[in-house]
Amino acid sequence: VKQTTNNNVKKALEKPTPPQRGKAKFTCGCFGTRHKPLTNCLHCGRIACEKEGYGYCPFCGYLIEQLDIQMGENKKLDKALIHKERLLKFDREFTQRTVILDDQADYFSNTTSAWLNEEEQYEAEERDAKKRQEMHERKKLTLDIAF
């Protein structure tokens, strides 16, 4: 039974897919609060309700796929395998999903600036080291309570 289920999952994932981007036919906007939630877009995370159905995501335009798999005896196992295969497929196809922009990463970037000469870069390094040391030092505060 397990081998048959795996074959069904693989067959459902291998069928040809329509173009990856398009325009949604209908936009409800309830995000699964008025109607039963159906699934979510694997690209932007938007929740699609049953009224919107499968198709293209109204927000990002990527395809929200429906997996047609014949359920075997153990429906929970089949559902788990479908979910696993869906996540693995997503991981294979979309390796760079998230870009993290760190504002602090370039805060002290004057030390490597091409526009500074060696002396200015050295001074910038000293300022950066001093600022980092001040940030990590624990300040001592005294509180004088007079009665």
N, C-alpha and C positions, 0 to 999 in steps of 0.2 A: 504494500500500500504506500509506503514511504517513497519508493522509487517512482511509482506512478504519479504521485503528487508532485515530486520534483520535476518530472517530465512535463506535466501540465503547466506548471509555473513557468518553465523555460520556454515552452511553446507560446504562451500568452505574451511573454515579454519580447519574443522575436518577431512578432507580426509587424508588417510595415506600418510606419507612422506617418500621419499627414505632416505638412510643414510645421515647424516648431513654433512659429509666431503667427498670430492672426488677430482678428478683432472678435470680441465677445458678441454673441447674438443677443443676449439678454443680461441686464445687470439689475439685481435685486437690491443689494446693499445692506441686507440684514445680518450678514456674516454668521448665519446659523442661529440667530436669536428668535426670529419669527418662524422660520421653516427649519426642518431637521438639517443639521450640518452634514454635508456629503463627504468632502475631503478638503485638503488645502493644497495650494499651489506650491510645488517644490522649489520654485524660484524666488518668490517674494513672500510666501507664507500666508497669503490671503485665504480666508476660509470661504469655500463655495457652499451654498446651500442647495437643497434638492431642486428648488425652483430654477436656479441658474444652470444646474446640471453640469455634465462634463463638457469640455470644449476648451475654448481659450479663456484665459484669465482676464477679467475686465481691467485689472490694474497694470500688469506687466505685459500681457499679450502672449505669454507662453502657454503651451498646451497642457491642460489638466487631463491626464490619461485615465481611462477606465480599463482595468484588467479583467478580461473575461476568462475566468478559470472555472472549470467544473469541480464542484466541491466533492470530496470523497467522504469517507465515513467520519473522520475526525475534523469537524469544521474549524475548531479552534487552531489545530495544527496547520490546516490549510491557510487560514487567515494569517497566522504568524509567518509562514513561509512566503506568502505573497508580500507581506510587509517587508520582510528581510530582503527579498529579491528587488523590490522597488527601491529600497534604500541603497542597496549595492549598485543598482543601475544608475541611480542619481549620483553616487560617489564616483563611478567610472566616467560619466559624461561631463560632470561639472566639477572639475578638481579645484578651480579657483572661484569659490562662491563669495567669499567674504574678504574685503580689504579693510584693514585696520589702519586708520590714520591717527598717529600718535603726535599730538601737538608738542609734547615734552621732548620728543626725540630730536627735534631740530632747534630746541630752545637755546642750547649752548653750542650751536654750530659755527660760531665765529672763529673757532680755533682751526677749522678746516676750510675756511673761505678762500677762494682763489684770488680775491680782490685785496687781501691783506698781505703786507710784506712779512718777513720773518719776525721782526721785532714786534709788530702789532699782533701777530699770532701768538707769540710768547706771552704778551701782556693779557691777551684774551684767555689763554689757558690758565694763567694765574688768577684772574677774576673768576673764572668758572670754578676753579678748585676752591677758592675762598667762599663762593656762594654755596657750593655743595656742602662744605664743612659747616657753614652757619645753619644750613637746613637740617643737618643731622645732629647738631649739638643740642643738648637739652638746656633750655634757658632756666636759670634759677630766679625765682621770684620770692621776694620777702613781703610779708604782710604784717604790718605793725598795727595792732589794735590797742588803742589807748582808751582807758576808762576814766 
